[in-house]
Amino acid sequence: MEQTTGETSVLKTLGVSAEEKSKKSFFNSFFSTYKIPLLSLVLFGSFTLRALYPETFSFGFKRQKSYRFRSDSLGFFIGDINFFTNNSYDEAEAQIVQLFPEKLQKKVKKVIRPVLILCEKHQLDPFWVLSVMWTESHFKHEATSKKGAKGLMQLMPPTYMGTLSEMKQKGIFLESDRGEDYLRYHYGQSFYTLGYSSLVSKLRNLEVGIYYLKGLLEAFNNNHYYATVAYNMGPYWTKNRLKNNMPVGKKNHYLNKVLKNYYHITKTLSQTSNVTFIPRI
């Protein structure tokens, strides 16, 4: 039988439809069969890339390019703080580590990122915190004093628990509680060097100590000298001395050590960053 033009058109259309249907059927069958292996391969590849390049494959975590501190966040000195704004995370950290004596650099390198991130979070002078930590524990996380003070910040258990309780009451979410993926991405080498459990322990001691220092600074009207003495002698002792017009920090061995460490860390920056030191009390 001869086919008219209309019939030919219809048959062609039906042929195309059948062909497309056959292709769809093939792809549906293929996808159904290999769906799980394909998804597994994608997920495996993603996690592998994240493990190899944690700062590139962030899975939603984002971090700014440099540390940001307000000009009034700094402690014993004032001046230009372009050191932070002009350097990336890694550059700032590497330069600060080099400011310490060679025998301490390995220990400082392990904690420098946690210190800077937490100091930025609470807007507290990181050089002051590092100076206190140097004086208190020499950057030994396992350090325990004869009186029972523990960790990098050498906090007494009652002070630690009281400060931790206050933070939770105020709704301050601890950095250590943000989860393994977050810590892996934000803390990079510190995470891999210390391990998850050790990093969490260090972060908790660090953040509670930093928050406690911040509270002392506010209690003593942003006077870093009085706050430093209070960290060692206690806020009630320090306030009582001031209330009775008695000297605080004039011949204080602890304050002298913190200041000596602070000057050591910042002396190079003070020469290159237009920094002037606040006069001694």
Number of C-alpha atoms within 10 A of each C-alpha: 3 6 9 8 9 9 11 12 12 11 13 12 12 12 12 12 12 12 12 12 12 12 12 12 12 12 12 12 12 11 13 10 11 11 13 11 11 12 11 12 12 12 12 12 12 14 15 13 13 18 14 11 13 19 17 13 17 16 14 7 12 13 12 8 12 16 20 18 21 11 14 13 16 18 21 19 19 16 14 15 18 14 16 16 14 13 15 15 18 11 13 19 20 15 13 18 20 15 16 17 12 10 8 15 17 14 15 22 18 18 24 20 21 22 23 24 19 20 25 17 16 15 20 23 23 21 22 25 24 24 20 27 23 21 22 24 19 17 23 18 20 11 16 17 13 6 8 12 19 21 24 26 29 25 23 16 13 10 14 20 13 13 17 20 13 15 16 11 9 8 9 10 10 16 18 20 12 11 11 13 14 18 19 21 22 19 18 15 15 20 20 11 11 14 12 17 12 13 21 21 13 20 21 18 20 27 23 24 24 23 21 21 22 20 14 22 21 13 15 17 10 16 15 22 21 22 25 26 22 23 19 17 13 13 18 10 14 22 17 12 13 13 9 8 9 12 12 19 19 12 9 13 11 18 23 17 16 23 20 13 21 22 19 15 21 20 14 13 18 18 10 11 14 12 17 13 14 11 7 9 11
